[in-house]
Amino acid sequence: MRRDDGRAGIASLEFALMLPALLVLFVGVAEALLYMRTWYRLDRTAMEIANITSQYETIASANISQLFDAANSIASPIMANSATGNASSRARTLISVVRNTGSGNSVAWSCSRGDATLPATIAGSTTLPNNLVVPNGQTLVVVEVINGTRPWQTLVRLATITSFLGFTVPDPGPIRTFALVRPRTGTLATLTGNCPA
């Protein structure tokens, strides 16, 4: 004997009400994992390129070109320096040397490859993280890698669609990482030749 007291469709209704929240949760977890994977690869790339650069006694434009190529290889399948394609393939790598000749930080040289619309915040600047001042007479290799991927793009779209719920997701901007390393054998204060195109 079946009892029909109006509760037969409650489970279906509850599932239908919970489905949007479950989808947002699933997409959010997927986007967070993608962001962490991309950030980790770019962080590793910045550190490796800074480490390789620090091992040169002198540096020339041909070496910089090789370092830019190496950055794409290390970051693969994520782009480290490219000016073409969609947002996730647009990237920029900057390599610079900051020195102190007695009057504070100054940029000895700076080269970049990739999408110039992705602004640098550390490389090519005299202002270093935590207001770091390079010791007098020393230099510091600064590498910054920026990828145009904006994490949580899908959530931003969902927030736009579901703005009637009263929540918004701020745009976190492109993914960026950096590394600072002291040169090991030379000062690297001069770049032989011009920055490669």
PyRosetta script that sets phi, psi and omega in degrees:
from pyrosetta import init, pose_from_sequence

init()
pose = pose_from_sequence("MRRDDGRAGIASLEFALMLPALLVLFVGVAEALLYMRTWYRLDRTAMEIANITSQYETIASANISQLFDAANSIASPIMANSATGNASSRARTLISVVRNTGSGNSVAWSCSRGDATLPATIAGSTTLPNNLVVPNGQTLVVVEVINGTRPWQTLVRLATITSFLGFTVPDPGPIRTFALVRPRTGTLATLTGNCPA")
pose.set_psi(1, 128.9)
pose.set_omega(1, -178.8)
pose.set_phi(2, -98.3)
pose.set_psi(2, 135.4)
pose.set_omega(2, 179.6)
pose.set_phi(3, -98.1)
pose.set_psi(3, 123.1)
pose.set_omega(3, -179.5)
pose.set_phi(4, -119.4)
pose.set_psi(4, 94.9)
pose.set_omega(4, -178.6)
pose.set_phi(5, -116.5)
pose.set_psi(5, 23.9)
pose.set_omega(5, 176.0)
pose.set_phi(6, 90.6)
pose.set_psi(6, 4.1)
pose.set_omega(6, -178.2)
pose.set_phi(7, -101.4)
pose.set_psi(7, 5.8)
pose.set_omega(7, -173.8)
pose.set_phi(8, -64.8)
pose.set_psi(8, -34.6)
pose.set_omega(8, -177.4)
pose.set_phi(9, -99.4)
pose.set_psi(9, 8.4)
pose.set_omega(9, -176.8)
pose.set_phi(10, -63.0)
pose.set_psi(10, -44.4)
pose.set_omega(10, -178.8)
pose.set_phi(11, -62.4)
pose.set_psi(11, -42.0)
pose.set_omega(11, 178.4)
pose.set_phi(12, -64.8)
pose.set_psi(12, -41.6)
pose.set_omega(12, 179.0)
pose.set_phi(13, -65.2)
pose.set_psi(13, -42.9)
pose.set_omega(13, 178.2)
pose.set_phi(14, -62.7)
pose.set_psi(14, -42.3)
pose.set_omega(14, 178.7)
pose.set_phi(15, -63.7)
pose.set_psi(15, -43.1)
pose.set_omega(15, 179.1)
pose.set_phi(16, -62.6)
pose.set_psi(16, -35.2)
pose.set_omega(16, 178.4)
pose.set_phi(17, -74.0)
pose.set_psi(17, -32.1)
pose.set_omega(17, -178.1)
pose.set_phi(18, -85.1)
pose.set_psi(18, -19.6)
pose.set_omega(18, -175.1)
pose.set_phi(19, -57.0)
pose.set_psi(19, -47.2)
pose.set_omega(19, 178.8)
pose.set_phi(20, -59.3)
pose.set_psi(20, -41.4)
pose.set_omega(20, 179.1)
pose.set_phi(21, -65.3)
pose.set_psi(21, -39.7)
pose.set_omega(21, 178.1)
pose.set_phi(22, -65.8)
pose.set_psi(22, -39.1)
pose.set_omega(22, 178.0)
pose.set_phi(23, -65.5)
pose.set_psi(23, -42.8)
pose.set_omega(23, 177.5)
pose.set_phi(24, -62.2)
pose.set_psi(24, -41.8)
pose.set_omega(24, 178.3)
pose.set_phi(25, -63.1)
pose.set_psi(25, -45.4)
pose.set_omega(25, -179.9)
pose.set_phi(26, -62.2)
pose.set_psi(26, -47.7)
pose.set_omega(26, -179.7)
pose.set_phi(27, -64.7)
pose.set_psi(27, -38.8)
pose.set_omega(27, 178.7)
pose.set_phi(28, -62.4)
pose.set_psi(28, -42.9)
pose.set_omega(28, 177.9)
pose.set_phi(29, -65.3)
pose.set_psi(29, -42.9)
pose.set_omega(29, 179.0)
pose.set_phi(30, -62.6)
pose.set_psi(30, -43.9)
pose.set_omega(30, 179.3)
pose.set_phi(31, -65.7)
pose.set_psi(31, -39.7)
pose.set_omega(31, 178.9)
pose.set_phi(32, -63.3)
pose.set_psi(32, -41.1)
pose.set_omega(32, 178.2)
pose.set_phi(33, -65.9)
pose.set_psi(33, -40.6)
pose.set_omega(33, 177.7)
pose.set_phi(34, -63.8)
pose.set_psi(34, -43.1)
pose.set_omega(34, 178.1)
pose.set_phi(35, -60.9)
pose.set_psi(35, -47.5)
pose.set_omega(35, -178.4)
pose.set_phi(36, -63.0)
pose.set_psi(36, -39.8)
pose.set_omega(36, 179.1)
pose.set_phi(37, -63.7)
pose.set_psi(37, -46.3)
pose.set_omega(37, -179.8)
pose.set_phi(38, -64.9)
pose.set_psi(38, -46.0)
pose.set_omega(38, -179.9)
pose.set_phi(39, -60.7)
pose.set_psi(39, -43.1)
pose.set_omega(39, -178.9)
pose.set_phi(40, -62.2)
pose.set_psi(40, -45.1)
pose.set_omega(40, -179.9)
pose.set_phi(41, -63.6)
pose.set_psi(41, -42.2)
pose.set_omega(41, 179.9)
pose.set_phi(42, -69.4)
pose.set_psi(42, -35.8)
pose.set_omega(42, 177.1)
pose.set_phi(43, -64.5)
pose.set_psi(43, -43.7)
pose.set_omega(43, 177.6)
pose.set_phi(44, -62.9)
pose.set_psi(44, -40.6)
pose.set_omega(44, 179.3)
pose.set_phi(45, -62.5)
pose.set_psi(45, -47.6)
pose.set_omega(45, 179.7)
pose.set_phi(46, -59.2)
pose.set_psi(46, -43.8)
pose.set_omega(46, -178.8)
pose.set_phi(47, -66.4)
pose.set_psi(47, -42.9)
pose.set_omega(47, -179.9)
pose.set_phi(48, -64.7)
pose.set_psi(48, -43.9)
pose.set_omega(48, -179.5)
pose.set_phi(49, -66.0)
pose.set_psi(49, -40.4)
pose.set_omega(49, 176.8)
pose.set_phi(50, -63.3)
pose.set_psi(50, -41.1)
pose.set_omega(50, 179.2)
pose.set_phi(51, -64.2)
pose.set_psi(51, -45.0)
pose.set_omega(51, 179.1)
pose.set_phi(52, -64.2)
pose.set_psi(52, -44.8)
pose.set_omega(52, -179.5)
pose.set_phi(53, -59.9)
pose.set_psi(53, -39.3)
pose.set_omega(53, -177.0)
pose.set_phi(54, -65.8)
pose.set_psi(54, -15.1)
pose.set_omega(54, -177.4)
pose.set_phi(55, -88.9)
pose.set_psi(55, -9.9)
pose.set_omega(55, 177.6)
pose.set_phi(56, -73.8)
pose.set_psi(56, 144.3)
pose.set_omega(56, 171.6)
pose.set_phi(57, -81.8)
pose.set_psi(57, -43.7)
pose.set_omega(57, 173.7)
pose.set_phi(58, -133.3)
pose.set_psi(58, 158.6)
pose.set_omega(58, -177.1)
pose.set_phi(59, -133.4)
pose.set_psi(59, 139.0)
pose.set_omega(59, -179.3)
pose.set_phi(60, -124.5)
pose.set_psi(60, 167.9)
pose.set_omega(60, -177.8)
pose.set_phi(61, -60.0)
pose.set_psi(61, -32.4)
pose.set_omega(61, 177.7)
pose.set_phi(62, -64.4)
pose.set_psi(62, -37.0)
pose.set_omega(62, 177.2)
pose.set_phi(63, -64.8)
pose.set_psi(63, -40.7)
pose.set_omega(63, 179.8)
pose.set_phi(64, -63.5)
pose.set_psi(64, -42.5)
pose.set_omega(64, 178.0)
pose.set_phi(65, -59.5)
pose.set_psi(65, -42.6)
pose.set_omega(65, 177.7)
pose.set_phi(66, -64.6)
pose.set_psi(66, -37.3)
pose.set_omega(66, 178.9)
pose.set_phi(67, -65.7)
pose.set_psi(67, -39.3)
pose.set_omega(67, 176.8)
pose.set_phi(68, -63.6)
pose.set_psi(68, -41.9)
pose.set_omega(68, 177.1)
pose.set_phi(69, -63.5)
pose.set_psi(69, -40.9)
pose.set_omega(69, 179.3)
pose.set_phi(70, -64.3)
pose.set_psi(70, -35.3)
pose.set_omega(70, 179.2)
pose.set_phi(71, -60.7)
pose.set_psi(71, -43.4)
pose.set_omega(71, 177.6)
pose.set_phi(72, -65.2)
pose.set_psi(72, -37.2)
pose.set_omega(72, 178.9)
pose.set_phi(73, -66.5)
pose.set_psi(73, -42.8)
pose.set_omega(73, -178.6)
pose.set_phi(74, -67.6)
pose.set_psi(74, -41.0)
pose.set_omega(74, -176.3)
pose.set_phi(75, -79.2)
pose.set_psi(75, -16.2)
pose.set_omega(75, -174.5)
pose.set_phi(76, -48.3)
pose.set_psi(76, 135.9)
pose.set_omega(76, 13.2)
pose.set_phi(77, -88.3)
pose.set_psi(77, 4.1)
pose.set_omega(77, 178.0)
pose.set_phi(78, -86.2)
pose.set_psi(78, 142.5)
pose.set_omega(78, -179.4)
pose.set_phi(79, -82.4)
pose.set_psi(79, 140.6)
pose.set_omega(79, 176.8)
pose.set_phi(80, -108.1)
pose.set_psi(80, -23.7)
pose.set_omega(80, 175.5)
pose.set_phi(81, -156.2)
pose.set_psi(81, 104.2)
pose.set_omega(81, -179.9)
pose.set_phi(82, -156.4)
pose.set_psi(82, 140.9)
pose.set_omega(82, 179.9)
pose.set_phi(83, -109.9)
pose.set_psi(83, 10.5)
pose.set_omega(83, -178.0)
pose.set_phi(84, -123.1)
pose.set_psi(84, 163.2)
pose.set_omega(84, 175.6)
pose.set_phi(85, 93.6)
pose.set_psi(85, -166.9)
pose.set_omega(85, -178.9)
pose.set_phi(86, -79.7)
pose.set_psi(86, -178.0)
pose.set_omega(86, -174.2)
pose.set_phi(87, -57.0)
pose.set_psi(87, -41.1)
pose.set_omega(87, -176.0)
pose.set_phi(88, -72.6)
pose.set_psi(88, -16.9)
pose.set_omega(88, 178.0)
pose.set_phi(89, -102.5)
pose.set_psi(89, -2.0)
pose.set_omega(89, 176.2)
pose.set_phi(90, -88.6)
pose.set_psi(90, 122.0)
pose.set_omega(90, -174.7)
pose.set_phi(91, -149.9)
pose.set_psi(91, 166.6)
pose.set_omega(91, -179.2)
pose.set_phi(92, -147.1)
pose.set_psi(92, 135.3)
pose.set_omega(92, 174.3)
pose.set_phi(93, -118.7)
pose.set_psi(93, 131.9)
pose.set_omega(93, 178.3)
pose.set_phi(94, -121.9)
pose.set_psi(94, 134.9)
pose.set_omega(94, 176.2)
pose.set_phi(95, -125.0)
pose.set_psi(95, 127.6)
pose.set_omega(95, 179.4)
pose.set_phi(96, -145.4)
pose.set_psi(96, 166.5)
pose.set_omega(96, 175.2)
pose.set_phi(97, -126.3)
pose.set_psi(97, 128.2)
pose.set_omega(97, 177.0)
pose.set_phi(98, -109.0)
pose.set_psi(98, 136.7)
pose.set_omega(98, -179.0)
pose.set_phi(99, -132.3)
pose.set_psi(99, 167.4)
pose.set_omega(99, 175.0)
pose.set_phi(100, -129.1)
pose.set_psi(100, 117.3)
pose.set_omega(100, 179.1)
pose.set_phi(101, -106.3)
pose.set_psi(101, 21.2)
pose.set_omega(101, 177.3)
pose.set_phi(102, 111.6)
pose.set_psi(102, -14.0)
pose.set_omega(102, -179.0)
pose.set_phi(103, -122.1)
pose.set_psi(103, 30.9)
pose.set_omega(103, 178.7)
pose.set_phi(104, 96.9)
pose.set_psi(104, -177.2)
pose.set_omega(104, -178.1)
pose.set_phi(105, -67.1)
pose.set_psi(105, 139.4)
pose.set_omega(105, 171.5)
pose.set_phi(106, -144.2)
pose.set_psi(106, 150.0)
pose.set_omega(106, -179.7)
pose.set_phi(107, -84.0)
pose.set_psi(107, 118.1)
pose.set_omega(107, 177.9)
pose.set_phi(108, -73.1)
pose.set_psi(108, -46.4)
pose.set_omega(108, 175.4)
pose.set_phi(109, -163.9)
pose.set_psi(109, 159.0)
pose.set_omega(109, -179.5)
pose.set_phi(110, -152.0)
pose.set_psi(110, 132.1)
pose.set_omega(110, 177.9)
pose.set_phi(111, -130.3)
pose.set_psi(111, 148.2)
pose.set_omega(111, 176.9)
pose.set_phi(112, -142.9)
pose.set_psi(112, 156.2)
pose.set_omega(112, 173.9)
pose.set_phi(113, -138.9)
pose.set_psi(113, 139.9)
pose.set_omega(113, 177.2)
pose.set_phi(114, 121.7)
pose.set_psi(114, -155.6)
pose.set_omega(114, -174.5)
pose.set_phi(115, -76.0)
pose.set_psi(115, 106.2)
pose.set_omega(115, -177.5)
pose.set_phi(116, -69.1)
pose.set_psi(116, -10.9)
pose.set_omega(116, 177.9)
pose.set_phi(117, -78.0)
pose.set_psi(117, -10.3)
pose.set_omega(117, 175.1)
pose.set_phi(118, -88.5)
pose.set_psi(118, 103.4)
pose.set_omega(118, -172.8)
pose.set_phi(119, -72.1)
pose.set_psi(119, 142.5)
pose.set_omega(119, 175.8)
pose.set_phi(120, -82.4)
pose.set_psi(120, 148.1)
pose.set_omega(120, 176.9)
pose.set_phi(121, -115.5)
pose.set_psi(121, -18.3)
pose.set_omega(121, -176.1)
pose.set_phi(122, -125.5)
pose.set_psi(122, -56.1)
pose.set_omega(122, -178.3)
pose.set_phi(123, -65.2)
pose.set_psi(123, 139.4)
pose.set_omega(123, -179.1)
pose.set_phi(124, 79.7)
pose.set_psi(124, 10.4)
pose.set_omega(124, -178.6)
pose.set_phi(125, -123.4)
pose.set_psi(125, 152.3)
pose.set_omega(125, 176.4)
pose.set_phi(126, -84.5)
pose.set_psi(126, -15.0)
pose.set_omega(126, 178.6)
pose.set_phi(127, -89.5)
pose.set_psi(127, 113.4)
pose.set_omega(127, -178.2)
pose.set_phi(128, -102.9)
pose.set_psi(128, 162.3)
pose.set_omega(128, 180.0)
pose.set_phi(129, -53.8)
pose.set_psi(129, 144.5)
pose.set_omega(129, 179.7)
pose.set_phi(130, 56.6)
pose.set_psi(130, 28.6)
pose.set_omega(130, 179.9)
pose.set_phi(131, 53.7)
pose.set_psi(131, 37.1)
pose.set_omega(131, 179.7)
pose.set_phi(132, -62.2)
pose.set_psi(132, 131.6)
pose.set_omega(132, 175.1)
pose.set_phi(133, -111.9)
pose.set_psi(133, 123.8)
pose.set_omega(133, 178.5)
pose.set_phi(134, -65.0)
pose.set_psi(134, 133.2)
pose.set_omega(134, 178.9)
pose.set_phi(135, -57.5)
pose.set_psi(135, 147.1)
pose.set_omega(135, -178.1)
pose.set_phi(136, -54.0)
pose.set_psi(136, 129.4)
pose.set_omega(136, 178.1)
pose.set_phi(137, 83.6)
pose.set_psi(137, 2.4)
pose.set_omega(137, -178.5)
pose.set_phi(138, -115.0)
pose.set_psi(138, 168.2)
pose.set_omega(138, 179.3)
pose.set_phi(139, -129.5)
pose.set_psi(139, 165.1)
pose.set_omega(139, -178.8)
pose.set_phi(140, -142.6)
pose.set_psi(140, 129.0)
pose.set_omega(140, 175.9)
pose.set_phi(141, -82.8)
pose.set_psi(141, 129.4)
pose.set_omega(141, 179.9)
pose.set_phi(142, -122.1)
pose.set_psi(142, 123.6)
pose.set_omega(142, 177.7)
pose.set_phi(143, -123.2)
pose.set_psi(143, 129.9)
pose.set_omega(143, 177.0)
pose.set_phi(144, -126.8)
pose.set_psi(144, 131.9)
pose.set_omega(144, 178.6)
pose.set_phi(145, -120.7)
pose.set_psi(145, 127.5)
pose.set_omega(145, -177.4)
pose.set_phi(146, -126.4)
pose.set_psi(146, 133.0)
pose.set_omega(146, 176.5)
pose.set_phi(147, -121.2)
pose.set_psi(147, 135.7)
pose.set_omega(147, -175.7)
pose.set_phi(148, -68.9)
pose.set_psi(148, -5.5)
pose.set_omega(148, 177.9)
pose.set_phi(149, -58.7)
pose.set_psi(149, 130.9)
pose.set_omega(149, 175.4)
pose.set_phi(150, -107.6)
pose.set_psi(150, 114.1)
pose.set_omega(150, -179.2)
pose.set_phi(151, -62.7)
pose.set_psi(151, 152.5)
pose.set_omega(151, 177.6)
pose.set_phi(152, 64.7)
pose.set_psi(152, 27.0)
pose.set_omega(152, 177.3)
pose.set_phi(153, -59.3)
pose.set_psi(153, -39.5)
pose.set_omega(153, 179.9)
pose.set_phi(154, -65.8)
pose.set_psi(154, -40.6)
pose.set_omega(154, 178.2)
pose.set_phi(155, -66.2)
pose.set_psi(155, -34.3)
pose.set_omega(155, 177.0)
pose.set_phi(156, -63.1)
pose.set_psi(156, -41.9)
pose.set_omega(156, 177.4)
pose.set_phi(157, -63.8)
pose.set_psi(157, -42.9)
pose.set_omega(157, 178.8)
pose.set_phi(158, -63.9)
pose.set_psi(158, -38.3)
pose.set_omega(158, 179.1)
pose.set_phi(159, -64.7)
pose.set_psi(159, -36.0)
pose.set_omega(159, 177.4)
pose.set_phi(160, -65.3)
pose.set_psi(160, -43.9)
pose.set_omega(160, 180.0)
pose.set_phi(161, -65.8)
pose.set_psi(161, -38.8)
pose.set_omega(161, -175.8)
pose.set_phi(162, -104.1)
pose.set_psi(162, 30.1)
pose.set_omega(162, -178.0)
pose.set_phi(163, -63.2)
pose.set_psi(163, -18.8)
pose.set_omega(163, 178.1)
pose.set_phi(164, -66.1)
pose.set_psi(164, -15.0)
pose.set_omega(164, 177.6)
pose.set_phi(165, -79.6)
pose.set_psi(165, -10.8)
pose.set_omega(165, 174.6)
pose.set_phi(166, 88.6)
pose.set_psi(166, 18.8)
pose.set_omega(166, 176.2)
pose.set_phi(167, -125.0)
pose.set_psi(167, 149.5)
pose.set_omega(167, 176.6)
pose.set_phi(168, -131.1)
pose.set_psi(168, 153.3)
pose.set_omega(168, 178.4)
pose.set_phi(169, -113.6)
pose.set_psi(169, 117.6)
pose.set_omega(169, -178.6)
pose.set_phi(170, -69.6)
pose.set_psi(170, 151.3)
pose.set_omega(170, 177.4)
pose.set_phi(171, -77.8)
pose.set_psi(171, 115.8)
pose.set_omega(171, -177.4)
pose.set_phi(172, -79.2)
pose.set_psi(172, -4.6)
pose.set_omega(172, -179.9)
pose.set_phi(173, 82.2)
pose.set_psi(173, -179.8)
pose.set_omega(173, -179.1)
pose.set_phi(174, -69.7)
pose.set_psi(174, 161.6)
pose.set_omega(174, 177.8)
pose.set_phi(175, -81.9)
pose.set_psi(175, 128.9)
pose.set_omega(175, -179.7)
pose.set_phi(176, -137.7)
pose.set_psi(176, 141.9)
pose.set_omega(176, 176.3)
pose.set_phi(177, -137.4)
pose.set_psi(177, 163.9)
pose.set_omega(177, 178.7)
pose.set_phi(178, -150.7)
pose.set_psi(178, 162.9)
pose.set_omega(178, 175.9)
pose.set_phi(179, -143.8)
pose.set_psi(179, 142.9)
pose.set_omega(179, 177.4)
pose.set_phi(180, -122.9)
pose.set_psi(180, 126.6)
pose.set_omega(180, -178.2)
pose.set_phi(181, -141.4)
pose.set_psi(181, 139.1)
pose.set_omega(181, 174.6)
pose.set_phi(182, -80.2)
pose.set_psi(182, 136.0)
pose.set_omega(182, 175.8)
pose.set_phi(183, -59.8)
pose.set_psi(183, 144.9)
pose.set_omega(183, -174.6)
pose.set_phi(184, -91.2)
pose.set_psi(184, -42.1)
pose.set_omega(184, -173.4)
pose.set_phi(185, -113.8)
pose.set_psi(185, -30.0)
pose.set_omega(185, 179.3)
pose.set_phi(186, -128.2)
pose.set_psi(186, 173.9)
pose.set_omega(186, 179.8)
pose.set_phi(187, -84.4)
pose.set_psi(187, -25.3)
pose.set_omega(187, -177.4)
pose.set_phi(188, 58.2)
pose.set_psi(188, 25.6)
pose.set_omega(188, -176.7)
pose.set_phi(189, -73.3)
pose.set_psi(189, -15.9)
pose.set_omega(189, 178.1)
pose.set_phi(190, -125.7)
pose.set_psi(190, 143.9)
pose.set_omega(190, 176.8)
pose.set_phi(191, -107.6)
pose.set_psi(191, 122.8)
pose.set_omega(191, 178.7)
pose.set_phi(192, -80.9)
pose.set_psi(192, 119.2)
pose.set_omega(192, -177.5)
pose.set_phi(193, 92.1)
pose.set_psi(193, -176.7)
pose.set_omega(193, 179.5)
pose.set_phi(194, -96.1)
pose.set_psi(194, 162.0)
pose.set_omega(194, 176.4)
pose.set_phi(195, -60.6)
pose.set_psi(195, 135.4)
pose.set_omega(195, 179.4)
pose.set_phi(196, -69.7)
pose.set_psi(196, 148.4)
pose.set_omega(196, -179.6)
pose.set_phi(197, -79.8)
pose.dump_pdb("model.pdb")
